[in-house]
Amino acid sequence: MPQKTLILSLVLSIFWYLSILQGQESPISKEKDSLTLLLKQNDNKDVEIDLLIELSMLMVNDFDHIKAKEYADEAYAKAHGRNDQANMGKALIQIAYVYWFLEDFKTSLEFDLKALEINEIHADSSTLAYNYKRLTHDYCDLFDYDTALIYIQKAFNVHKAIDAKKDIILDEALMGYINMHQGDYVEAEKRMLNVLANATVMEDSTTMAGMNDDLAFLLELQGKLNEALVYAIEGVKISTKCNIPRHMREGYIILEKIYVGLGKFDKAYETRLKKDELEFELMKSETLIKFTELNKEKEILVLEQQNQISDQEKELLASRSKIYKIGAVALSSILLILAFFLRQLDKNKKLIEQKNTSLQKLNNTKDKFFGIIGHDLRSPITALDSVSQQIKYYTDLGNKSKLHNLAEGVRQTTDRLSTLLDNLLQWSFIQSDRVPYHPTQISINEIVRENILLYEDVAAAKEINLCDEINGEYFAFADKQAIMTVVRNLVNNAIKFTEPGGKVFISSYSDQKTVLEIRDTGVGMNAKRIQQLFSLKKTGTIGTAGEQSTGLGLIICRDLIESNKGRIEVTSKLGEGSSFKIHLPKSE
């Protein structure tokens, strides 16, 4: 559900709640009234105990633990007063259940063990099996799975003796759960699959949904994510179709975890939204019940005081108004919390998208890096190995002319290796965000002069004219070493891709920023090549004199310029040369 729709739904719900507060009674309230009436009209002592235990259970489900404990204690007191051992055992189990629901597992265990002392002598089979099962839950929650397995096996044996088919299935499901926590995944999966098969035959949707969730959790624990995904999807499908909110929520939780493990972050995010929407609907339902309970108490108060003086009536009306106001404030608070929660979800989605982009970038970087090592770095090393053998051969022959040519080849190869290693080191620093950034006011003229001196011999060897066309003094606010690296790469590229007899022009001018342009009369590029110029996917190209290129240089230039708050602009035409413009800030 979109964010705006959820918020609108909640706003409408506020008015809906307030409009139906008058006269509507919750199902739990109706059932409580019915049981209370039966209790007043009842003369049978055994039925009285059962009704008190049912009322206690109802209050647990309504999260009224104080009332739940009161009803259970009353049941035990009445049974104890008559020395009714069987009903004392039942009441003690219910007291234990109240403590268990409050997550006081040690106290729950104490009462269940007291109940067992009585029930193993006086209780019927069903009550005894229930006592065993309650002890199983106690020990599971106290992480004593070995003892828990002993008690669930006892419950299973009792249920098997009385042929309680559904209870047998549920016992085996609990055994599978315990096996899983004991680390016996094979036995756990075997039991869970058997339970799922039996539940399917019996068309027991609740157990089917639960077993699919448990199998998904078990397989996810073992790293079998694709198998787990099948069960998780099926579990959610069944619980949604049969409207079983508890299993729907559990299904969404394990499904989201599996999607994250598989790297399907969009699917994980969609699942999280569905879970949050479900919890929101459940929250609305629970809030409605609480408000209608308040309304019922208010109406009773009105009836009791109908014949009292008008001042008391006014006070009652004021109380009613206060209740409405409290309801509106409470629901408005829920609205604010929900809005904040949805904003957090939106932030989480953007974070996931950023991480996906970052991971993709890292993968591209890794592929390019290994490609360079596998080809561009290995080739010159192989060449050097071959040259070393030739040097020995021609030394033995005393052929100085060949040795001179080989020495020149070694120089060119080592120059190429040096440039490649420099680029790789510079690139690795950029990728790990460790590039030094110490901006100062730098002279563009000085940087250009140094690079012209550096490349004069290289340009002369190709009969290329380096032309300094800068008129005036120009300055930029940037890291000097970074800009030196950029200009060095661009001048080197211009010479590399210009035919002998061509020209490389270096100029500068000022507008909103300081602009340095390096333009050549070289081979140029088509539009497709320009688009791929700063991409890791492109391959290196060969210069006009066979010079090697990895394609890293321009990527380094782009990253260094951007880290200096500038930008690079490229224009080119095939056969007519290329122009690279660097735009840098003039001042801090």
C-alpha positions in Angstrom: 0.0 0.0 0.0 1.5 3.4 -0.9 2.5 5.8 1.9 -0.2 8.4 1.2 -2.9 5.7 1.1 -1.8 4.3 4.5 -1.9 7.7 6.1 -5.3 8.5 4.6 -6.6 5.2 5.8 -5.4 6.0 9.4 -7.0 9.5 9.3 -10.3 8.0 8.2 -9.9 5.3 10.8 -9.9 8.0 13.6 -13.3 9.2 12.6 -14.5 5.7 12.0 -13.5 4.6 15.5 -15.1 7.6 17.1 -18.3 7.1 15.2 -18.7 3.5 16.2 -17.7 3.8 19.8 -21.4 4.1 20.8 -23.0 0.7 21.4 -20.6 -1.7 19.6 -19.3 -4.6 21.6 -16.2 -6.7 20.9 -16.4 -10.5 20.3 -14.1 -11.1 23.4 -16.4 -8.9 25.5 -19.5 -10.9 24.3 -17.8 -14.2 25.1 -16.8 -12.9 28.5 -20.3 -11.8 29.3 -21.7 -15.2 28.1 -19.2 -17.2 30.3 -19.8 -14.9 33.3 -23.6 -15.4 33.0 -23.1 -19.2 32.8 -20.9 -19.0 35.9 -23.6 -17.2 37.9 -26.3 -19.7 36.7 -24.2 -22.8 37.2 -24.7 -25.3 40.1 -22.2 -27.9 38.9 -18.9 -27.7 40.7 -16.8 -29.3 37.9 -18.4 -27.0 35.3 -17.6 -24.0 37.6 -13.9 -24.8 37.5 -13.9 -25.3 33.7 -15.7 -21.9 33.3 -13.2 -20.1 35.5 -10.3 -21.6 33.5 -12.0 -20.6 30.2 -12.4 -17.1 31.5 -8.7 -17.0 32.5 -7.7 -18.2 29.0 -9.9 -15.6 27.4 -8.3 -12.8 29.5 -4.9 -14.0 28.4 -5.9 -13.7 24.8 -7.2 -10.2 25.6 -3.8 -9.3 27.2 -5.6 -8.7 30.6 -3.1 -10.8 32.6 -4.2 -9.5 36.0 -7.8 -10.8 35.4 -6.4 -14.0 33.9 -4.4 -14.7 37.0 -7.4 -13.9 39.3 -9.7 -16.3 37.5 -7.0 -19.1 37.5 -6.3 -18.5 41.2 -10.0 -18.6 42.0 -10.3 -21.9 40.1 -7.5 -23.4 42.1 -8.8 -22.1 45.4 -12.3 -23.6 44.8 -10.8 -27.0 43.7 -8.4 -27.0 46.7 -11.2 -26.2 49.1 -13.0 -29.3 48.0 -9.7 -31.3 47.8 -10.6 -31.9 44.1 -7.2 -33.2 42.9 -8.1 -33.4 39.2 -9.4 -29.8 39.0 -6.5 -28.6 41.1 -4.1 -30.0 38.4 -6.1 -28.2 35.7 -6.0 -24.9 37.5 -2.3 -25.2 38.2 -1.6 -25.7 34.5 -3.7 -22.5 33.7 -1.7 -20.5 36.3 1.5 -21.8 34.7 0.1 -20.7 31.3 -0.5 -17.1 32.5 3.1 -16.9 33.7 4.4 -18.4 30.4 2.4 -15.8 28.4 4.1 -13.1 30.5 7.5 -14.8 29.6 8.2 -15.7 33.2 9.3 -19.2 32.1 10.9 -20.3 35.4 7.7 -19.6 37.3 5.6 -21.3 34.6 7.8 -24.4 34.9 7.4 -24.5 38.7 3.6 -24.5 38.4 3.6 -27.1 35.5 5.7 -29.4 37.6 3.4 -29.0 40.6 0.5 -29.8 38.3 2.3 -32.9 37.0 2.7 -34.3 40.5 -1.1 -34.3 40.7 -2.1 -35.1 37.1 0.1 -38.2 36.8 -2.2 -39.7 39.5 -5.6 -38.1 39.1 -5.9 -36.5 35.6 -7.5 -38.0 32.5 -5.3 -38.7 29.5 -6.1 -35.4 27.6 -5.2 -33.3 30.6 -2.0 -35.3 31.3 -0.9 -34.9 27.7 -1.6 -31.2 27.8 0.5 -31.0 31.0 3.4 -32.8 29.2 3.1 -30.4 26.3 3.1 -27.3 28.6 6.3 -28.6 30.1 7.8 -29.0 26.6 7.2 -25.3 25.9 8.7 -24.4 29.3 11.9 -26.3 28.7 12.1 -25.0 25.1 11.9 -21.4 26.2 14.6 -22.2 28.8 16.7 -23.7 26.0 16.8 -27.2 27.6 15.8 -29.0 24.4 16.9 -32.4 25.5 14.4 -32.4 28.4 11.8 -30.8 26.2 12.1 -33.7 23.7 11.5 -36.2 26.6 8.2 -34.5 27.5 6.9 -34.1 24.0 7.6 -37.8 23.4 5.4 -38.5 26.5 2.6 -36.3 25.1 2.9 -38.0 21.7 2.6 -41.5 23.3 -0.6 -40.5 25.3 -2.2 -38.9 22.2 -1.3 -42.0 20.2 -2.9 -44.2 22.8 -6.2 -42.3 22.7 -5.9 -41.9 18.8 -6.0 -38.0 18.9 -4.9 -37.6 15.3 -4.6 -33.8 15.2 -2.7 -33.7 18.5 -0.3 -36.4 17.2 0.5 -34.2 14.1 1.1 -31.1 16.4 3.3 -33.2 18.7 5.5 -34.3 15.8 5.7 -30.7 14.6 7.1 -29.7 18.0 9.5 -32.6 17.9 10.8 -31.3 14.5 11.2 -27.8 16.0 13.2 -29.3 18.9 15.4 -31.4 16.6 16.2 -28.2 14.6 17.4 -26.4 17.7 19.4 -29.4 18.7 21.2 -29.2 15.3 19.8 -32.5 14.0 18.6 -30.9 10.7 18.1 -34.3 9.0 15.7 -35.6 11.6 14.0 -32.1 11.9 13.3 -32.0 8.1 12.1 -35.6 8.1 9.5 -34.9 10.8 8.4 -31.5 9.3 7.8 -33.1 5.9 5.8 -35.9 7.5 3.7 -33.3 9.5 3.2 -31.3 6.3 2.0 -34.4 4.4 -0.5 -35.4 7.1 -1.8 -31.8 7.6 -2.3 -31.6 3.8 -4.4 -34.9 3.9 -6.4 -33.5 6.8 -6.7 -30.1 5.1 -5.4 -28.4 8.2 -4.5 -25.0 6.8 -3.0 -23.6 10.0 -0.6 -26.5 10.4 0.2 -26.5 6.7 1.1 -22.8 6.9 3.2 -23.3 10.1 5.1 -26.2 8.6 6.0 -24.4 5.4 7.3 -21.5 7.6 9.3 -24.0 9.8 10.8 -25.8 6.7 11.8 -22.4 5.2 13.5 -21.4 8.4 15.3 -24.8 8.7 16.6 -24.7 5.1 17.6 -21.0 5.5 19.7 -22.0 8.5 21.5 -24.5 6.3 22.1 -22.0 3.6 19.7 -23.7 1.1 18.1 -20.4 0.2 16.4 -21.4 -3.1 14.7 -24.5 -1.5 13.7 -22.3 1.5 12.2 -19.7 -0.8 9.7 -22.3 -2.2 8.4 -23.2 1.3 8.3 -19.6 2.5 6.2 -18.5 -0.5 3.8 -21.4 -0.1 3.5 -20.7 3.6 2.5 -17.1 3.0 0.2 -18.1 0.2 -1.7 -20.5 2.5 -1.9 -18.2 5.5 -3.1 -15.3 3.3 -5.7 -17.4 1.6 -7.0 -18.8 4.9 -6.5 -15.4 6.8 -4.2 -16.7 9.5 -2.5 -13.4 10.6 0.1 -15.0 13.0 1.5 -17.3 10.2 1.2 -14.5 7.7 3.6 -12.4 9.8 6.0 -15.3 10.5 6.0 -16.1 6.8 6.8 -12.5 5.8 9.7 -12.4 8.3 11.4 -15.6 7.0 10.6 -14.6 3.4 12.3 -11.2 3.8 15.4 -12.9 5.4 15.7 -15.3 2.4 15.4 -12.5 -0.2 18.1 -10.6 1.6 20.3 -13.7 1.6 19.7 -14.1 -2.2 20.6 -10.5 -2.8 17.0 -9.7 -4.0 16.7 -6.5 -2.0 13.7 -5.1 -4.0 11.7 -8.3 -3.1 12.9 -8.1 0.5 11.7 -4.5 0.7 8.3 -5.4 -0.8 7.9 -8.2 1.7 8.8 -5.8 4.6 6.1 -3.4 3.4 3.5 -6.3 3.4 4.5 -7.3 6.9 4.3 -3.7 8.2 0.9 -3.3 6.5 -0.4 -6.5 8.2 0.9 -5.3 11.6 -0.8 -2.0 11.0 -4.2 -3.6 10.3 -3.8 -5.8 13.4 -3.0 -2.7 15.4 -6.1 -1.0 14.1 -8.2 -4.0 15.1 -6.8 -4.2 18.6 -7.2 -0.5 19.1 -10.9 -0.7 18.1 -11.5 -3.5 20.6 -9.9 -1.5 23.4 -11.9 1.6 22.6 -15.2 -0.3 22.4 -14.4 -1.8 25.8 -14.0 1.7 27.2 -17.3 2.6 25.6 -19.1 -0.3 27.2 -17.8 0.7 30.7 -18.9 4.2 30.0 -22.5 3.2 29.0 -22.8 1.0 32.1 -21.8 4.1 34.2 -24.5 6.1 32.5 -27.2 3.6 33.2 -26.2 3.3 36.9 -26.4 7.1 37.4 -29.4 8.0 35.3 -31.4 8.8 38.5 -28.7 10.9 40.1 -28.6 14.7 40.3 -27.8 16.8 37.2 -24.3 17.7 38.5 -23.4 14.0 38.4 -24.8 13.7 34.9 -22.7 16.7 33.8 -19.6 15.0 35.2 -20.4 11.8 33.4 -20.8 13.7 30.1 -17.5 15.4 30.7 -15.9 11.9 31.3 -17.4 10.8 28.0 -15.9 13.8 26.2 -12.6 13.1 27.8 -12.7 9.5 26.6 -13.3 10.7 23.0 -10.5 13.2 23.3 -8.1 10.5 24.6 -9.1 8.3 21.7 -8.4 11.0 19.2 -5.0 11.9 20.8 -4.0 8.2 20.9 -4.9 7.6 17.3 -3.2 10.9 16.2 -0.1 9.6 18.0 -0.3 6.4 16.0 -0.6 8.4 12.8 2.6 10.4 13.7 4.5 7.2 14.6 3.3 5.5 11.3 4.4 8.5 9.2 7.9 8.4 10.9 8.1 4.7 10.3 7.2 5.0 6.6 9.9 7.7 6.2 12.4 5.3 7.7 11.2 2.6 5.3 11.8 5.0 2.4 15.3 5.8 3.7 16.0 2.1 4.0 14.9 1.5 0.4 17.2 4.3 -0.9 20.1 2.8 1.2 19.5 -0.6 -0.4 19.5 0.9 -3.9 22.8 2.8 -3.1 24.3 -0.4 -1.8 23.3 -2.3 -5.0 24.9 0.5 -7.1 28.0 0.4 -5.0 28.2 -3.4 -5.3 27.8 -3.2 -9.1 30.6 -0.6 -9.3 32.9 -2.8 -7.2 32.2 -5.8 -9.5 33.0 -3.7 -12.5 36.2 -2.5 -10.8 37.2 -6.0 -10.0 36.6 -7.3 -13.5 38.5 -4.4 -15.0 41.4 -4.8 -12.6 41.9 -8.5 -13.3 41.5 -7.8 -17.1 44.4 -5.4 -16.9 46.6 -7.7 -14.8 45.7 -10.6 -17.1 46.6 -8.8 -20.3 48.1 -5.4 -20.1 50.5 -6.2 -17.3 51.4 -9.7 -18.4 52.2 -8.7 -22.0 55.2 -6.4 -21.3 56.5 -8.9 -18.7 56.4 -11.7 -21.3 58.1 -9.4 -23.7 60.9 -8.6 -21.2 61.4 -12.3 -20.7 61.8 -12.8 -24.4 64.2 -9.9 -24.7 66.4 -11.3 -22.0 66.9 -14.5 -24.0 67.6 -12.5 -27.2 70.2 -10.3 -25.3 72.1 -13.5 -24.3 72.0 -14.8 -27.9 73.2 -11.6 -29.6 75.8 -11.0 -26.8 77.4 -14.4 -27.7 77.3 -13.3 -31.4 78.8 -9.9 -30.6 76.0 -8.1 -32.6 76.0 -4.6 -31.1 73.4 -3.2 -33.6 70.8 -5.8 -32.4 71.7 -5.2 -28.8 71.1 -1.5 -29.2 67.7 -2.1 -30.7 66.8 -4.5 -27.9 68.0 -1.9 -25.3 65.6 0.6 -26.9 62.8 -1.9 -26.8 63.5 -2.6 -23.1 63.4 1.1 -22.3 60.0 1.5 -24.1 58.6 -1.6 -22.3 59.7 -0.5 -18.9 58.3 3.0 -19.5 55.0 1.5 -20.4 55.1 -0.7 -17.3 55.9 2.3 -15.1 53.0 4.2 -16.5 50.7 1.3 -16.1 51.7 0.7 -12.5 51.4 4.4 -11.7 47.9 4.4 -13.1 46.9 1.2 -11.2 48.2 2.6 -7.9 46.4 5.9 -8.5 43.2 4.1 -9.5 43.4 1.9 -6.4 43.7 5.0 -4.2 40.7 6.5 -5.9 38.6 3.4 -5.5 39.3 3.2 -1.7 38.7 6.9 -1.2 42.3 7.4 -0.1 43.3 10.1 -2.6 45.0 13.0 -0.8 43.1 16.3 -1.2 45.1 19.4 -0.3 43.7 22.3 -2.4 45.6 25.5 -2.7 45.8 28.4 -5.2 47.8 26.8 -8.1 49.2 28.3 -11.3 47.8 26.8 -14.5 50.7 28.3 -16.4 53.3 26.6 -14.2 51.6 23.2 -14.6 51.4 23.5 -18.4 55.1 24.5 -18.6 56.2 21.5 -16.5 54.2 19.1 -18.7 55.5 20.6 -22.0 59.1 20.1 -20.7 58.2 16.5 -19.7 56.8 15.6 -23.1 59.0 17.6 -25.5 61.2 14.6 -26.3 58.3 12.2 -26.7 56.5 14.7 -29.0 59.7 15.4 -31.0 60.2 11.6 -31.6 56.8 11.6 -33.4 57.4 15.0 -35.0 54.5 16.5 -33.1 54.5 20.1 -32.2 53.4 21.0 -28.6 51.9 24.5 -28.8 51.5 26.6 -25.6 48.7 29.1 -26.5 48.1 30.5 -23.0 48.0 34.3 -22.9 48.0 35.8 -19.4 48.2 34.2 -15.9 45.4 31.8 -14.8 44.9 30.2 -11.3 42.6 27.5 -9.9 41.8 26.3 -6.4 42.7 22.6 -6.4 45.2 19.9 -5.4 48.3 20.5 -7.4 49.4 16.8 -7.6 46.0 15.8 -8.8 45.9 18.4 -11.6 49.4 17.5 -12.6 48.4 13.9 -13.0 45.3 14.9 -15.1 47.3 17.2 -17.4 50.1 14.6 -17.8 47.6 12.0 -18.8 45.7 14.3 -21.3 48.9 15.5 -22.9 50.3 12.0 -23.2 47.0 10.8 -24.8 47.0 13.7 -27.2 50.5 12.8 -28.4 49.6 9.1 -28.5 46.6 9.6 -30.8 48.0 12.2 -33.1 49.7 11.3 -36.4 53.3 12.3 -37.0 53.5 15.9 -38.1 50.4 16.9 -36.2 49.9 19.4 -33.4 48.8 19.5 -29.7 47.5 22.9 -28.4 47.3 23.8 -24.8 45.3 26.9 -23.9 43.4 28.4 -20.9 40.8 31.0 -20.3 38.4 32.2 -17.5 34.6 32.4 -17.2 32.8 31.4 -14.0 35.6 28.8 -13.6 39.2 28.5 -14.8 39.2 26.4 -18.0 42.3 24.5 -19.3 41.9 23.0 -22.8 44.1 20.3 -24.4 43.3 20.0 -28.1 44.9 17.9 -30.8 44.8 17.3 -34.6 44.7 13.5 -34.1 42.5 10.7 -35.2 39.5 11.8 -33.2 36.5 9.8 -32.0 32.9 9.0 -33.0 29.9 9.7 -30.8 29.7 6.1 -29.5 33.4 6.1 -28.5 32.9 9.4 -26.6 30.0 7.9 -24.7 32.2 5.0 -23.6 35.2 7.1 -22.8 34.8 7.0 -19.0 33.4 3.5 -18.7 35.1 0.5 -17.3 33.4 -1.6 -20.0 35.5 -0.1 -22.8 38.7 -1.7 -24.0 42.0 0.1 -24.4 43.0 1.4 -27.8 46.3 1.6 -29.8 48.1 4.9 -30.5 49.1 6.0 -34.0 52.6 4.6 -33.4 51.4 1.4 -31.8 51.4 2.8 -28.2 49.4 0.6 -25.7 46.5 1.9 -23.6 44.6 0.3 -20.8 41.7 2.9 -20.8 42.4 3.7 -17.1 44.0 7.1 -17.6 40.8 9.0 -18.5 38.8 7.4 -15.7 41.5 8.5 -13.3 41.3 12.0 -14.8 37.6 12.2 -14.4 37.6 11.0 -10.8 40.5 13.4 -9.8 38.8 16.4 -11.4 35.4 15.6 -9.7 37.2 15.2 -6.3 38.6 18.7 -6.9 35.0 20.0 -7.5 35.5 20.4 -11.2 34.3 18.7 -14.4 35.7 17.5 -17.7 34.2 18.2 -21.1 35.0 16.2 -24.3 34.4 17.1 -27.9 35.7 15.2 -30.9 35.1 14.3 -34.5 36.5 11.3 -36.3 39.5 12.3 -38.3 39.6 15.9 -37.0 41.0 15.6 -33.5 39.8 15.9 -30.0 39.4 18.6 -27.3 39.4 18.0 -23.5 38.4 20.9 -21.3 39.0 20.9 -17.6 36.7 23.3 -15.6 38.1 24.1 -12.1 37.0 26.4 -9.3 38.9 29.8 -9.2 38.9 30.0 -5.4 37.8 28.2 -2.3 
